[in-house]
Amino acid sequence: MELSRRTILLGAGSLPFAIASVRMDAFAQAAPAAPVTEVPPILFVHGNGDYDALWKTSLWRMESNGIARDRMMAINFTDPNARSDDKVEQANRSSTEDQRRELAAAIAELKRRTGAPRVALVGSSRGGYAIRNVIKNGGAGDVSHAVLCGTPNHGVFATDDQPNNEFNGRGTFLRGLNEGDSEVTPGTAFLTLRSDGMDKYAQADGRFIGKPGTPTGVTVEGPELKGATNLVLGALDHREVAFHPRAFREIYKFIAGREPARIAIVPEQSVRLGGLVTGTPGGVSTNRPVVGATVDIFRVDPDTGERKGGAVHSAKTGADGRWGPAQVDPAWSLEFVLTSPDAPTTHFYRSPFPRSSDVVHLRASRPLGPADKDAGAVVIMSRPRGYLGLPRDVVLFDGKEPADVKPGVPTDSAATLRLPIGEVGRYIVAQFGEERIVARLWPAAENRIAIAELTY
């Protein structure tokens, strides 16, 4: 039976920049599974304020299922943050047309490199807007599949004010995408993935967009589309519906037409890493390269965070902002030290990298501010591919649930500890589920911040 909207509820387990840059991991070895050549090339599209590095674990899982790395790309939008008014130019921010143009160029590049007539697109949050915009405005013939993960297809809010805000379900942009009996473009297969009530941007109350008690005009069903296959992935949050293993299964199954052979990431014997150093001009996160930044990588003890010898890699970025390649062991816990112009020296502590990647991007921490003035050390626990949900998740920071993570609908992707000067030099543990990262405390007086960055 043909339906205009199909919703399937599924349980979820735990767990030079003239156009956008697109990365293909030249370092990755072939996955042990047999090549899957019949699957169309896949282009991953990140969301608002984000970068292509968020797709790293998705790329690893695809490789582990036999998808050749040279048949995948992840776009890195030059200016990933949306404008307040889509029609008014705003420094270091992009319009919907900017994103449409950059994505169209990336699609053309992936088709050229692979020789494929059509590609599959997978987008997180705002990335789904660019995907729909490209397909609706002449690109349907280039796109076989479109997977929209947590995309607020009917707005983060739907009101009669702010008509040129792209996140307004009643605004010009979304009304244009959603007009007609079907909200999808014929000829492309559409899948939406959404949360069952845990998406901070699909809530009836405006408390998560700074307007508590004010109706938003949207519901948890906001990411769904008439004419698409719509799946509900249980209690996953706004980011997890793109990056969680549960989401990977549905993305792979929809594009490949079969279950993945494995969900786990298959390790490589030898790992090479590289990435891009980006900055925040005017306080706005961009994917523009930073010149003259220094990246030093140390192997550290997984139980204490102590360095095991000197740097295993040191590099200074040139005009392209890139560092690497660095050769590491897939069992090593690592500390990345980023010394970037006009920013705090940032010590990133990371879990072992099971596979090679050239999207290990680094962006210096926020500046130390008034809230940090009395702290001897500042350390941040960061989860870029999901939020820290209490009581949904096991979240422990230095042995306690972090006080700045709000309970209920997951809204916080980071937690911060400020510790007295006498604590400098010791280690603390950041624990999320089964992932455990040990970070050292560095003196804030030296303009240093430590970040325990979760991979999963």
C-alpha positions as CSV (number, residue, x, y, z in Angstrom):
1,M,0.0,0.0,0.0
2,E,1.4,3.4,-1.0
3,L,1.4,6.0,1.8
4,S,2.4,9.6,1.7
5,R,4.1,9.3,5.0
6,R,5.5,6.1,6.6
7,T,6.7,6.2,10.1
8,I,8.5,3.2,11.6
9,L,9.4,3.2,15.3
10,L,12.6,1.3,16.1
11,G,14.1,0.7,19.5
12,A,17.6,2.1,20.1
13,G,20.4,0.6,22.1
14,S,23.0,2.5,24.2
15,L,25.7,3.7,23.1
16,P,41.5,28.1,-0.8
17,F,38.0,28.0,0.2
18,A,36.1,29.3,-2.9
19,I,34.0,26.2,-2.6
20,A,33.7,23.8,0.2
21,S,36.6,21.4,0.8
22,V,35.9,17.7,0.4
23,R,38.1,15.1,1.9
24,M,38.9,11.5,0.8
25,D,41.1,9.6,3.3
26,A,44.3,8.8,1.3
27,F,45.6,7.0,4.4
28,A,43.0,4.3,4.9
29,Q,43.8,0.7,4.1
30,A,41.2,-1.5,2.5
31,A,38.7,-3.0,4.9
32,P,38.8,-6.8,5.3
33,A,35.3,-7.2,3.9
34,A,34.9,-7.7,0.1
35,P,34.5,-4.5,-1.9
36,V,30.9,-3.4,-2.3
37,T,31.1,-1.7,-5.7
38,E,27.3,-1.7,-6.4
39,V,26.7,0.8,-3.6
40,P,26.6,4.3,-5.0
41,P,29.3,6.7,-3.9
42,I,28.4,8.4,-0.6
43,L,28.7,12.1,0.3
44,F,28.3,13.0,4.0
45,V,27.0,16.5,4.8
46,H,27.5,18.0,8.3
47,G,25.2,20.4,10.2
48,N,25.2,23.9,11.5
49,G,28.5,25.0,13.0
50,D,30.1,21.6,12.4
51,Y,32.7,20.0,10.2
52,D,33.4,16.9,8.1
53,A,35.3,15.3,11.0
54,L,32.1,14.3,12.7
55,W,31.6,11.6,10.0
56,K,34.9,9.9,10.9
57,T,33.3,7.0,12.8
58,S,30.7,6.6,10.0
59,L,33.4,6.4,7.4
60,W,35.3,3.8,9.5
61,R,32.1,1.7,9.8
62,M,31.5,2.0,6.0
63,E,35.1,0.9,5.3
64,S,34.7,-2.0,7.7
65,N,31.8,-3.1,5.5
66,G,33.8,-3.0,2.3
67,I,32.9,0.4,1.0
68,A,36.1,1.7,-0.6
69,R,37.3,5.0,0.9
70,D,37.7,6.6,-2.5
71,R,34.0,6.2,-3.1
72,M,33.1,8.3,-0.1
73,M,33.5,12.0,0.7
74,A,32.6,14.4,3.5
75,I,32.0,18.0,2.7
76,N,33.5,20.7,4.9
77,F,31.4,23.9,4.4
78,T,33.5,27.0,4.4
79,D,31.3,28.9,6.8
80,P,29.1,26.3,8.6
81,N,27.0,28.6,10.7
82,A,23.7,29.9,9.3
83,R,22.8,33.6,9.0
84,S,20.2,35.1,11.3
85,D,18.5,36.4,8.2
86,D,19.1,34.3,5.1
87,K,18.9,37.3,2.9
88,V,21.3,39.5,4.7
89,E,25.1,39.0,4.5
90,Q,26.7,38.2,7.8
91,A,30.5,37.8,8.4
92,N,31.7,34.2,8.5
93,R,28.2,32.8,8.1
94,S,26.5,31.1,5.1
95,S,23.2,31.4,3.4
96,T,21.1,28.5,2.1
97,E,22.3,29.4,-1.4
98,D,25.9,29.3,-0.3
99,Q,25.4,25.8,1.0
100,R,23.5,24.7,-2.0
101,R,26.3,25.9,-4.3
102,E,29.1,24.3,-2.3
103,L,27.2,21.0,-2.0
104,A,26.5,20.9,-5.8
105,A,30.2,21.4,-6.5
106,A,31.0,18.5,-4.1
107,I,28.5,16.2,-5.8
108,A,30.1,17.0,-9.2
109,E,33.5,16.3,-7.8
110,L,32.5,12.9,-6.3
111,K,30.9,11.9,-9.6
112,R,34.0,13.0,-11.5
113,R,36.3,11.0,-9.2
114,T,34.2,7.8,-9.3
115,G,32.6,8.0,-12.7
116,A,29.3,7.2,-11.1
117,P,26.1,8.7,-12.6
118,R,24.5,9.3,-9.2
119,V,25.6,9.6,-5.6
120,A,23.9,9.0,-2.2
121,L,23.8,11.9,0.3
122,V,23.7,11.6,4.1
123,G,23.1,14.8,6.1
124,S,23.0,15.7,9.7
125,S,20.7,18.5,10.9
126,R,21.2,21.6,8.8
127,G,23.1,19.5,6.3
128,G,19.7,18.0,5.3
129,Y,18.6,21.5,4.2
130,A,21.4,21.7,1.7
131,I,20.6,18.2,0.5
132,R,16.9,19.0,-0.1
133,N,17.8,22.3,-1.7
134,V,20.2,20.8,-4.2
135,I,17.8,18.0,-5.1
136,K,14.7,20.3,-5.5
137,N,16.6,22.8,-7.6
138,G,17.9,20.7,-10.4
139,G,20.0,18.0,-8.7
140,A,17.6,15.1,-8.5
141,G,19.2,13.4,-11.4
142,D,22.5,13.3,-9.6
143,V,21.3,11.9,-6.3
144,S,20.0,8.3,-5.9
145,H,19.4,8.4,-2.1
146,A,19.0,11.1,0.5
147,V,19.2,10.3,4.2
148,L,18.3,13.2,6.5
149,C,19.3,12.7,10.2
150,G,17.6,14.9,12.7
151,T,17.0,17.6,10.0
152,P,14.4,20.0,11.3
153,N,12.4,19.8,8.1
154,H,9.5,21.7,9.6
155,G,11.6,24.1,11.5
156,V,13.1,24.5,14.9
157,F,10.2,26.9,15.4
158,A,7.3,27.9,13.2
159,T,6.1,31.4,13.7
160,D,5.0,34.4,11.7
161,D,8.0,36.5,12.7
162,Q,11.6,36.0,11.3
163,P,10.3,35.0,7.8
164,N,13.9,34.9,6.5
165,N,15.3,32.6,9.2
166,E,16.0,29.3,7.5
167,F,15.0,27.4,10.7
168,N,11.5,28.9,10.7
169,G,9.0,26.3,9.6
170,R,6.8,29.2,8.3
171,G,9.6,31.0,6.8
172,T,10.3,31.5,3.1
173,F,13.0,28.8,2.8
174,L,11.2,25.9,4.4
175,R,7.8,26.8,2.9
176,G,9.5,26.5,-0.5
177,L,11.0,23.1,0.3
178,N,7.8,21.7,1.8
179,E,5.2,23.0,-0.6
180,G,2.9,20.4,-2.4
181,D,1.3,17.2,-1.5
182,S,4.7,15.4,-1.3
183,E,7.6,17.0,0.5
184,V,10.2,14.9,-1.4
185,T,11.4,15.3,-5.0
186,P,10.5,12.4,-7.3
187,G,13.3,10.2,-8.5
188,T,15.4,10.2,-5.3
189,A,14.7,7.8,-2.4
190,F,14.3,9.7,0.9
191,L,14.9,8.4,4.4
192,T,14.5,10.5,7.6
193,L,15.9,9.4,11.0
194,R,14.6,11.1,14.1
195,S,14.4,10.7,17.9
196,D,11.5,9.7,19.9
197,G,11.3,12.9,22.0
198,M,15.0,13.4,22.8
199,D,15.9,15.9,20.0
200,K,16.4,19.3,21.5
201,Y,15.4,20.9,18.2
202,A,12.1,19.1,17.8
203,Q,10.3,20.2,21.0
204,A,6.9,21.8,21.5
205,D,8.2,24.2,24.2
206,G,10.7,26.9,23.4
207,R,13.0,26.3,26.5
208,F,15.8,24.9,24.3
209,I,15.9,27.9,22.0
210,G,15.8,30.4,24.8
211,K,12.0,30.9,25.0
212,P,10.8,28.8,27.9
213,G,7.0,28.5,28.1
214,T,6.5,29.7,24.5
215,P,5.1,27.2,22.0
216,T,7.5,26.5,19.1
217,G,4.8,25.3,16.7
218,V,6.8,22.1,16.0
219,T,6.6,18.6,17.4
220,V,8.9,15.6,17.8
221,E,7.6,14.6,14.3
222,G,9.1,17.7,12.8
223,P,12.0,15.9,11.0
224,E,9.7,13.6,9.1
225,L,8.7,14.2,5.4
226,K,5.6,13.3,3.5
227,G,6.7,10.8,0.8
228,A,9.8,9.6,2.6
229,T,10.5,6.5,4.7
230,N,10.5,7.9,8.2
231,L,12.2,5.9,11.0
232,V,12.2,6.7,14.8
233,L,15.4,5.6,16.5
234,G,14.1,5.6,20.1
235,A,15.8,7.8,22.7
236,L,18.8,8.9,20.6
237,D,19.5,12.7,20.7
238,H,19.8,15.3,17.9
239,R,23.3,14.3,17.0
240,E,23.1,10.6,17.7
241,V,20.5,10.1,15.0
242,A,23.3,10.7,12.5
243,F,26.4,9.3,14.3
244,H,25.3,6.5,16.6
245,P,25.9,2.9,15.5
246,R,22.1,2.5,15.5
247,A,21.9,5.3,12.9
248,F,24.8,3.8,10.9
249,R,22.8,0.5,10.5
250,E,19.8,2.3,9.0
251,I,21.9,4.5,6.7
252,Y,23.9,1.6,5.4
253,K,20.8,-0.6,4.9
254,F,18.9,2.1,3.1
255,I,21.7,2.9,0.6
256,A,23.1,-0.6,0.2
257,G,19.7,-2.5,0.3
258,R,20.9,-5.0,2.9
259,E,22.0,-5.3,6.5
260,P,25.7,-4.3,7.2
261,A,28.0,-7.3,7.7
262,R,29.2,-5.6,10.9
263,I,28.6,-2.6,13.1
264,A,31.9,-2.6,14.9
265,I,34.9,-0.8,13.4
266,V,37.6,-3.2,12.1
267,P,41.0,-2.0,13.3
268,E,44.0,-1.5,11.0
269,Q,47.4,-2.7,11.8
270,S,49.0,0.7,11.1
271,V,47.3,4.0,11.3
272,R,48.1,7.4,9.7
273,L,46.4,10.5,10.8
274,G,46.0,14.0,9.4
275,G,43.6,16.9,9.5
276,L,42.9,20.6,9.3
277,V,43.4,23.4,11.8
278,T,40.5,25.8,11.7
279,G,39.6,29.0,13.7
280,T,36.9,31.2,15.0
281,P,37.3,34.7,13.4
282,G,35.1,37.2,15.1
283,G,34.1,34.5,17.5
284,V,32.3,32.4,14.8
285,S,33.4,28.8,14.2
286,T,34.5,28.4,10.6
287,N,36.2,25.8,8.5
288,R,38.7,28.2,7.1
289,P,42.3,27.1,7.5
290,V,44.6,28.6,10.2
291,V,48.1,29.3,9.0
292,G,51.1,29.0,11.4
293,A,49.5,26.7,14.0
294,T,51.7,24.1,15.6
295,V,50.4,20.5,16.2
296,D,52.4,18.2,18.5
297,I,51.2,14.6,19.1
298,F,52.2,12.6,22.2
299,R,51.6,9.0,23.1
300,V,50.2,8.9,26.6
301,D,49.5,6.4,29.3
302,P,45.8,5.5,29.2
303,D,45.6,5.3,33.0
304,T,47.4,8.5,33.9
305,G,47.6,10.7,30.8
306,E,51.4,10.9,31.3
307,R,53.4,11.3,28.1
308,K,55.4,8.3,27.0
309,G,58.5,10.0,25.6
310,G,58.8,12.9,23.2
311,A,56.4,13.9,20.4
312,V,55.6,11.2,17.9
313,H,54.7,14.0,15.4
314,S,55.2,17.7,15.1
315,A,53.9,20.0,12.3
316,K,53.3,23.6,11.5
317,T,50.4,24.5,9.2
318,G,50.9,26.3,5.9
319,A,48.4,28.1,3.8
320,D,46.1,25.1,3.6
321,G,45.9,24.7,7.4
322,R,46.6,21.0,7.2
323,W,48.8,18.9,9.5
324,G,50.1,15.3,9.1
325,P,50.4,12.6,8.2
326,A,51.3,11.1,11.6
327,Q,52.0,7.4,12.0
328,V,50.6,6.0,15.2
329,D,49.7,2.6,16.7
330,P,45.9,1.8,16.8
331,A,46.3,0.9,20.5
332,W,47.8,4.3,21.6
333,S,46.0,6.9,23.6
334,L,47.0,10.3,22.3
335,E,47.5,13.9,23.4
336,F,47.3,16.5,20.6
337,V,48.7,19.9,21.6
338,L,47.5,22.7,19.4
339,T,49.3,26.1,19.6
340,S,47.2,28.4,17.4
341,P,47.6,32.1,16.9
342,D,45.6,34.3,19.3
343,A,44.1,31.3,21.1
344,P,44.7,29.2,24.2
345,T,47.2,26.3,23.9
346,T,44.8,23.4,23.7
347,H,45.6,19.9,24.9
348,F,43.2,17.4,23.3
349,Y,43.2,13.9,24.9
350,R,41.8,11.2,22.6
351,S,40.9,7.5,22.7
352,P,43.0,5.2,20.4
353,F,42.3,5.6,16.7
354,P,41.5,2.2,15.3
355,R,41.7,3.3,11.6
356,S,43.4,5.9,9.6
357,S,41.8,9.3,8.9
358,D,42.6,12.6,7.4
359,V,39.7,14.4,9.0
360,V,41.2,14.6,12.5
361,H,40.5,18.3,12.7
362,L,41.6,20.6,15.5
363,R,40.1,23.9,16.5
364,A,41.5,25.8,19.5
365,S,39.4,26.0,22.6
366,R,37.4,29.0,23.5
367,P,39.3,31.8,25.2
368,L,39.5,31.8,29.0
369,G,36.8,34.1,30.3
370,P,35.5,35.7,33.4
371,A,34.1,32.4,34.7
372,D,37.6,31.0,34.6
373,K,39.5,33.9,36.3
374,D,39.9,32.1,39.7
375,A,40.6,28.7,38.2
376,G,44.0,27.1,38.4
377,A,43.1,24.7,35.6
378,V,40.2,24.3,33.2
379,V,39.3,21.0,31.6
380,I,36.4,20.3,29.2
381,M,34.7,17.0,28.5
382,S,33.4,17.2,24.9
383,R,31.2,14.8,22.9
384,P,31.0,16.1,19.3
385,R,28.9,13.2,18.0
386,G,26.2,13.4,20.6
387,Y,25.0,15.0,23.8
388,L,25.6,14.1,27.4
389,G,22.2,12.8,28.7
390,L,21.3,12.4,32.3
391,P,20.0,10.1,33.5
392,R,20.0,8.4,30.1
393,D,23.8,7.9,30.0
394,V,26.6,7.1,32.3
395,V,28.4,10.4,32.4
396,L,31.2,10.8,35.0
397,F,33.7,13.7,35.1
398,D,36.4,13.3,37.7
399,G,34.3,10.6,39.4
400,K,31.0,12.6,39.5
401,E,28.1,13.5,37.3
402,P,28.9,16.9,35.9
403,A,26.9,19.7,37.5
404,D,26.5,21.7,34.3
405,V,24.8,18.9,32.4
406,K,21.1,19.4,32.6
407,P,18.9,16.3,33.1
408,G,16.1,15.3,30.8
409,V,16.2,16.0,27.0
410,P,20.0,15.9,26.2
411,T,21.1,19.5,25.4
412,D,24.8,19.7,26.4
413,S,27.6,18.3,24.4
414,A,30.3,19.5,26.8
415,A,30.9,19.8,30.5
416,T,33.5,22.0,32.2
417,L,35.5,21.6,35.4
418,R,37.4,24.5,37.0
419,L,39.9,23.4,39.6
420,P,42.3,25.2,42.0
421,I,45.9,25.8,41.3
422,G,46.9,23.0,43.6
423,E,45.3,20.5,41.3
424,V,47.5,21.3,38.4
425,G,49.5,18.3,37.2
426,R,47.2,15.6,38.3
427,Y,44.9,13.6,36.0
428,I,41.1,13.4,35.8
429,V,38.9,10.8,34.1
430,A,36.2,11.6,31.6
431,Q,33.8,8.7,31.3
432,F,30.9,8.3,28.9
433,G,29.4,4.9,28.7
434,E,32.2,2.5,27.9
435,E,34.6,5.2,26.6
436,R,37.1,6.4,29.2
437,I,39.6,9.2,28.6
438,V,42.3,10.4,31.0
439,A,43.4,14.0,30.8
440,R,46.1,16.0,32.6
441,L,45.4,19.4,34.2
442,W,47.4,22.3,32.8
443,P,47.9,25.8,34.3
444,A,45.3,28.3,33.2
445,A,47.8,31.0,34.1
446,E,49.8,29.9,31.0
447,N,46.6,30.2,28.9
448,R,46.2,26.5,28.6
449,I,43.0,24.4,28.5
450,A,42.6,20.6,28.4
451,I,39.9,18.8,26.4
452,A,38.9,15.2,26.9
453,E,37.3,14.7,23.5
454,L,35.1,11.6,23.2
455,T,35.1,9.7,19.9
456,Y,31.9,7.7,20.3
